Amino acid sequence: GPAVAIMAAAQLDPGYGAELTDPGWFDAEQARLHRRLNRIWPRALGTTPMAVARALSAHSAVAYRWRPAHLRDDPLLDVREAVLLSWPVAMLVGRFIPRHWVLLQGWADDEFHCYEPSSGTAIGLAAADIRRAGITGVGFPRAFAFVLPARLA
């Protein structure tokens, strides 16, 4: 969660992102953010969608909110619109329980451009794979939640 929040905040706030090239800063900021975002929630259980929304809102001109993924019934139109308008969208994925955060940063050729923090790489994710719980390349197949701007207009 904190690594995705840092990368999203860097996209939303270039001043904040200026330190990204310093690995020591990134590691320290990740630890600081993890402590700040998980004051009551046990750190071992990861970062909640509400906490990621707070972290992104702190660096954005708009408030962020979270919503559950609806899988097959989810057209993902709000998610696609957000990334098309250059707003990063955090996505919580897992298998049977939510386990890992990734960052959707763009849309082209019928897929989302996704930052995967475990490997530090960018990959493409098809919307159809997200809807059918068939995500590959991020360690877990199913979307559980999205953190995106509350208002896009």
C-alpha positions as CSV (number, residue, x, y, z in Angstrom):
1,G,0.0,0.0,0.0
2,P,2.6,2.7,0.9
3,A,4.6,2.1,-2.2
4,V,1.6,2.6,-4.4
5,A,0.5,5.7,-2.4
6,I,4.0,7.2,-2.9
7,M,4.0,6.6,-6.6
8,A,0.4,8.0,-6.9
9,A,1.3,11.0,-4.8
10,A,4.4,11.6,-7.0
11,Q,2.1,11.6,-10.1
12,L,-0.3,14.0,-8.4
13,D,2.3,16.3,-6.8
14,P,5.5,16.7,-8.7
15,G,7.1,18.5,-5.7
16,Y,6.6,15.4,-3.6
17,G,7.9,13.2,-6.4
18,A,11.1,15.0,-6.7
19,E,12.8,12.8,-4.2
20,L,11.9,9.5,-5.9
21,T,15.4,9.1,-7.4
22,D,16.9,8.8,-3.9
23,P,16.4,5.1,-2.8
24,G,17.0,6.1,0.9
25,W,14.2,8.6,0.7
26,F,11.8,6.1,-0.8
27,D,12.5,3.5,1.8
28,A,12.2,6.0,4.7
29,E,9.0,7.5,3.2
30,Q,7.5,4.1,2.8
31,A,8.1,3.2,6.4
32,R,6.8,6.6,7.6
33,L,3.7,6.3,5.5
34,H,3.0,2.8,6.6
35,R,3.1,3.9,10.3
36,R,0.9,7.0,9.6
37,L,-1.7,5.1,7.5
38,N,-2.0,2.2,9.9
39,R,-2.3,3.8,13.3
40,I,-5.2,1.6,14.5
41,W,-5.2,-1.1,11.9
42,P,-2.6,-3.9,12.4
43,R,0.4,-3.3,10.0
44,A,0.6,-7.1,9.3
45,L,-2.9,-6.8,7.7
46,G,-1.7,-4.3,5.1
47,T,-3.2,-0.9,4.3
48,T,-6.9,-0.4,4.1
49,P,-8.6,1.2,1.1
50,M,-9.7,4.1,3.4
51,A,-6.1,4.8,4.3
52,V,-4.9,4.7,0.7
53,A,-7.7,7.2,-0.2
54,R,-6.5,9.5,2.6
55,A,-2.9,9.3,1.4
56,L,-3.9,10.2,-2.2
57,S,-6.2,12.9,-1.2
58,A,-3.4,14.6,0.8
59,H,-1.5,15.2,-2.5
60,S,-4.4,15.8,-4.9
61,A,-6.6,18.8,-5.9
62,V,-9.6,16.4,-5.5
63,A,-10.6,14.0,-2.8
64,Y,-10.1,10.3,-3.4
65,R,-12.6,7.7,-2.3
66,W,-12.7,3.9,-2.4
67,R,-15.2,1.5,-3.9
68,P,-15.4,-2.3,-4.0
69,A,-14.8,-4.1,-7.3
70,H,-17.9,-5.7,-8.7
71,L,-16.1,-8.1,-11.1
72,R,-18.3,-9.4,-13.9
73,D,-20.9,-6.6,-13.4
74,D,-18.2,-3.9,-13.3
75,P,-17.8,-1.9,-16.5
76,L,-14.8,-0.1,-14.9
77,L,-15.9,3.1,-16.7
78,D,-15.0,5.3,-13.8
79,V,-11.6,3.7,-13.4
80,R,-10.9,4.1,-17.1
81,E,-12.1,7.7,-17.2
82,A,-9.9,8.6,-14.2
83,V,-6.7,7.2,-15.8
84,L,-7.6,8.8,-19.1
85,L,-7.8,12.1,-17.3
86,S,-4.3,11.4,-15.7
87,W,-5.6,10.6,-12.3
88,P,-3.8,7.5,-10.8
89,V,-6.1,4.7,-9.5
90,A,-5.0,2.3,-6.8
91,M,-6.3,-1.3,-7.1
92,L,-6.3,-3.8,-4.3
93,V,-5.9,-7.4,-5.5
94,G,-5.8,-10.8,-3.9
95,R,-6.9,-14.4,-4.3
96,F,-9.4,-15.1,-1.6
97,I,-8.7,-12.1,0.6
98,P,-7.2,-8.7,-0.3
99,R,-3.4,-8.8,-0.2
100,H,-1.6,-6.4,-2.5
101,W,-1.9,-2.9,-4.0
102,V,-1.0,-2.0,-7.6
103,L,-1.4,1.4,-9.4
104,L,-3.3,1.9,-12.6
105,Q,-1.7,4.9,-14.4
106,G,-3.0,5.0,-18.0
107,W,-5.1,3.4,-20.6
108,A,-4.2,2.4,-24.2
109,D,-4.8,-0.4,-26.6
110,D,-7.7,-1.7,-24.5
111,E,-5.6,-2.2,-21.3
112,F,-4.6,-0.4,-18.2
113,H,-1.0,0.6,-17.7
114,C,-0.2,-0.8,-14.2
115,Y,2.7,-0.1,-11.8
116,E,3.5,-3.3,-9.9
117,P,5.4,-2.4,-6.8
118,S,6.8,-5.8,-5.9
119,S,8.9,-5.9,-9.1
120,G,9.0,-2.1,-9.8
121,T,7.8,-2.7,-13.3
122,A,5.0,-1.5,-15.5
123,I,2.7,-4.0,-17.1
124,G,-0.5,-4.0,-19.1
125,L,-3.8,-5.3,-17.6
126,A,-6.8,-5.9,-19.8
127,A,-10.1,-4.7,-18.3
128,A,-11.7,-8.1,-19.2
129,D,-9.1,-9.8,-17.0
130,I,-9.9,-7.6,-14.1
131,R,-13.6,-8.3,-14.5
132,R,-13.2,-12.0,-14.7
133,A,-10.7,-12.3,-11.8
134,G,-8.1,-13.4,-14.3
135,I,-5.4,-10.8,-13.6
136,T,-1.8,-12.0,-14.3
137,G,1.5,-10.4,-13.6
138,V,0.7,-8.8,-10.2
139,G,0.8,-12.0,-8.1
140,F,-3.0,-12.2,-7.5
141,P,-5.9,-12.7,-9.9
142,R,-8.8,-10.8,-8.3
143,A,-9.6,-7.1,-7.8
144,F,-11.2,-6.3,-4.5
145,A,-11.3,-2.5,-4.4
146,F,-10.3,0.7,-6.3
147,V,-9.2,4.0,-4.9
148,L,-10.1,6.8,-7.3
149,P,-11.1,10.5,-7.4
150,A,-14.5,11.2,-6.0
151,R,-15.3,13.6,-8.8
152,L,-13.8,13.5,-12.2
153,A,-15.3,16.6,-13.8
